[in-house]
């Protein structure tokens, strides 16, 4: 079993969904958890569920001042940071259309949270990680950051995730010799509550047909790889984008 004993792991977007599942798993493996979310009440609730090892922090990661306050509060509470999981994301399924149709307000908000937000949080916390001897940055991206859907929709979301893949590699290259590992995780279709509530039965059936496994992924499939990348078991893995998509991007869809 992986051992995260006494590691301090900060997870953005940890108030619900995949982030909450990551927080719970890392805590079970011995880590202390900083749960960061724009919804401070949700972050606090998730921390209370975990217990004394976790603490919730409200933060708008797209706002530099809010990030600075959060980073200071986390370091004051825990004393250090060993791992950062850039998980918080914004998506507008109805408004994020193709290049010619997407409203610039949708584009700007998506970039502000997904790309600018992860940049700001990384900038705020990596210096403390370096001072503490190093650590791991895990950024949650998407297969849409690697290949756009045939419809051409979600241009803002896909472009923001592609940018995050490069941001993750820049971190790996720039700070690797200072003890920082940086990797991206690209989930495919995951049977989370949010996904099941937004996908039609037809779309779910299509997703099941596209994967090479006999099942669709569960939240634990993402949390497990995140916990591994945070752990010392992954000490020689950096600069990578790991597809956790049931093999969807491994073949040509005819």
Buried (B, 14 or more C-beta within 10 A) or exposed (E): EBEBEEBBBBBBBBBBBBBBBBBBBBBBBBBBBBBBBBBBEBBBBBBEEBEEBBBBBBBBBBBBEBBBBBBEBBBEEBEBBBBBBBBBBBBBEEBBBEEEEBEEEBBEBBBBBBBBBBBBBBBBBBEBBBEBEBBBBBBBBBBBBBEBEEEEBBBBBBBBBBBBBBBBBBBBEEBBEBBBBBBBBBBBBBBBEEBEEEBEEEEBEEBBEBBEEEEBBEBBBBBBBBBBBBBEEBEEBBBBBBBBBBEBBEEEEE
